[in-house]
């Protein structure tokens, strides 16, 4: 396998997942202006896809989802704890997809939620700890970054 292509693809996947999460959060918090949905509409949507939850649980689920999306998005964007952030993202996206499926079986497929979930699983499967900034991404003895050294060994 071409290590440069693999590194490019995984970096693109990591950044795509990060920006998708952060854009969704920005929209519900009003940072996209007229292009966002806003918090009230988001909470209503959470209630509609989680129709089986008691009404008192809808707001805590909306808040928890927003916190997790923000945390995973920032971690992926920064390259911090990539494997853990990708696994958490995959789990969260799978839960989103299942909740969407329970009310409208077509919607998680139209919005590629399961595609994103398995993209996150793929990122976790192909990311080594040496590539995450959890080790500081420090220089190796050759003067090249850990990520570059790993890419040369096809470890990404």
N, C-alpha and C positions, 0 to 999 in steps of 0.2 A: 504494500500500500504506500502511496506517495505521502510522506510525512508532512510536507508543506500543504498539500491539499487538505489533508485530514486536520491539521492545525487551523487552517483557514475556515473550514466548515464548522468545526467545533466552536471557534471563537465567534463566528457569525450566529450560530445557534444560541450561544450564551447571551450575546447582546440582543438578539431578537426576543428571547424570553424575558430578559430584563426590561427592555423598553415596552413590551406588551403589558407587563404587570404595572410598571410605573405610569404608563399612559392611561390605563384603566383607572388607577387611583387618582391621577390628576383630573380626569374627567369627572369623577364623582365628587371631588373636592372643589370643583368649579374653576380649576386652573386652565382648562381649555376654553373657558368662556362659553359662547353659544354652541361650541362643538361637543361639549361635555353633557352628561346626563344630569348631574347634580346629585346631592346626597339623598334628597327625599325620593327621587325616582329610583335610585339604587336600592334603598331600603325596601321600597315597594316591590322591586324586582326580586330581591332576596326572599321576600315573603311569598311571591308567586311561585318561584322554583322550589321553595322549601315548604310547600303547602301543607305538608304533614307535621310540621313543627307547631307547637303552641305559639300563639301570637307574641307572648312575652319573650320568646327566644329569638325572634327575627332580628331585633336590634343588636343583641350580643353577637349573633352570627355575622351580621354585616360589619360590625366593628372588628371582629376577629379576622375575617377575610381581608379586610383592608390593611390591618396591621401585618398579616402574613405576606400579602402581596407586596407591600412596601419593603419588608425585611428581605424577602427573597429577591426582589427586583434590585435593591441596592447591593446586596451581596454578589449577585451575578454580574452586575455592572462593574463593581470594583474588582471582581475576580477573587473574592474572599470566600473561603470554604466552598468552593465551586461544587464539589461532589455532594456535600450536605445540602446546599441551597438547591441544587438540581433535584435531589431526592424529595425534598420538601415541596418543591414546585410541582413535581410529578404527582405527588399525593394530593396536593391541593387542587390541581387541575382535574385529576380523576374524580375527586369529590364534586367539583363543579359540574363536570360532565354528567355524572350520575344524577345529581339533583336536577339538572336541566332535562335529562332523559325522562325522569319520573313524571314530569308535567307535559313535556312536548318532545317525544322521542326523536324528532327530526332536528331540533335546534343544536344539540352538541355536535352533530355532524356538519351542519351548515356553517357553524362558527369554528370548526376544526379544533375543538377542545381536546379530543382524544389524540389528535395529531400532535398538538402542543405537549400533552402529557407524555406521550411516548418519545417526543423529542427531548424532553427533560430527562426521562429515563436513559435515553441514549447518551446524553451529555454526562450523566452520572457514571454510566458504564465505561465510558472512554476517557474519563478524566482521572489522572493520577494525582495523588496528594502533592507531588512535587510541582505541579503546575498551578496549584492554588496559592494564593498569597498568604495562606495560613502558615507557611514556612518563611514568610518574608520575601519570597521570590528572590533570594539573595544570589550573588554571583558565585559561579562555580570556579574551580581552580583554573579553568581554561580562560576565564575572563568573559565567558558567555553566560547569559542568564539561564536559570534552571529550565525555563520553558523552552528555550532554544535547544538546550542539550537534550531534553526529553523528546522534542520533536524529531531530532536527528535519530533517536533510538526508536522511533515509532511508538512511543509510550503514551502518546496523548490519548 
